[in-house]
Structures are given as structure tokens and as C-alpha cells.
């Protein structure tokens, strides 16, 4: 019996799902930047924060996939909480942008 584990395509599907999430967050950050340009310093700041956090998410997931960093080093529960918090934060920022428009 072989001890090698065949992960199949699951790691690649997970990477693609995380990248789709990060891409959606980058787009939200871009929209906040566009809506705040010249009109609202708060929206501009929120757009910058969201974009930087989304790019950090993309980078962290890519590092784990390439095995440059072990997932346990990032703390899987902490990463999950961070991702959930980021999505919630973006939702609040988007709600703010819609309500104050």
C-alpha cells in the first residue's frame, strides 16, 4: 500500500474558488475607488483598504497552493475568520456607498 496521497483536483478547485473571491473583492474595491474619486475621501480610503486586503488574500492563497507556505503556518481557522470578516467588511462598505450616494 502506498503512502503517497493523491489530492486529485481538489487543491486546484480550492485555489480557483479563492481567486474568484479575491477577484470579486478587488472589483468591489475598484468600484469604491471610482465612486469616491473626487467626491468622497471616505469612499476613496475604503476602496484602497479593500483592494489591498483582497490582493493580500490572493497572494496568501497562491503561496499556499505553490507550497511556498504550509497552510498550518497561516492558521487555517484564522484565515477562514479573516476571509469571512473581509467579505462582511466589503458588504458594509458597499452598503455605505449605496446609502450615501
N, C-alpha and C positions, 0 to 999 in steps of 0.2 A: 504494500500500500504506500502510495506516495504522500509525502508531507507537503508538497507544493500545493498551494491553494490557487485555483483558477477563479479570479474575481469576475470573469466574463466582461460584459459591457457596463456593469453597474457603476463603476467609478467614472466612466466617461459620461454616462447619463446624468450622474450627480453633478459633475463639473459643468455640463451644459445647462442644467437647471439653475445652478448658482450664477452662471454667467448671464443667463436671461434675467434673473432677478437684479443683478448688478447693472445690467444694461437699462432696465426699466427705471432704476434709481438714478442713473446718470441722465436719462431723458427728463425725469422729473426735476432734477437739479438744473438742467438746461432751461426748462420752461420757467422755473422760478427766477433764474438769472435774466431771462428775456423779459419777463413781466416786471422785474424790478429795475431794469436798466433805465436810469434817468428819472424814475418816478418814486421808487421806494428803496431806501437803504436797507431796511429790514429784509425785504424780499431778496435783494442782492446778496446780503450776508447769508441768508438761509440757503440760497442756491449754491453758494460757494461751499458751505458746510456739507450739504447733501452730496454734491459732486465729489468732494474729497473723500467722504466716507464710502461712497459707492466704489470709487476707484481702489480704495484700500481693501474693500471686500473682494473685488476682482483679483487683486494681487495676492491676497491670502489664500484664496481658493486655488489659484493657479499654482502657488508654491506647494500646497498640499498634494495636488494632482501629480506634479512632477517629482514628488518625493523629496523635494528640497527641504521640506519641513514635515515632521511626523504630525498627524492630526492630534495626537495626545499632547504635543507641545503647545498647540494653540488652545487646548482645553475645549473639548467638544461642547460641553454644556455652556461654557462662557461664549463660544462662538455662536451657538444657537440663540442664546439670550440677546447677544449683540445684534444679530440679524433681525430677530423679531422686534427689538427696540428700534432699530433703524427703519424698518418698514412702518412701524407705528409713528415714529417721528416724522417721516415723509408724509404720511397721511394727515397728520396735524398741520404740517407746513402747507400742504396743498389746500386743506380746509381754510386755513388762514388766508391764503392767496385768493380763494374764491369768495370768501365772505367780505374781504376788504376791497374787492375790485370795484 
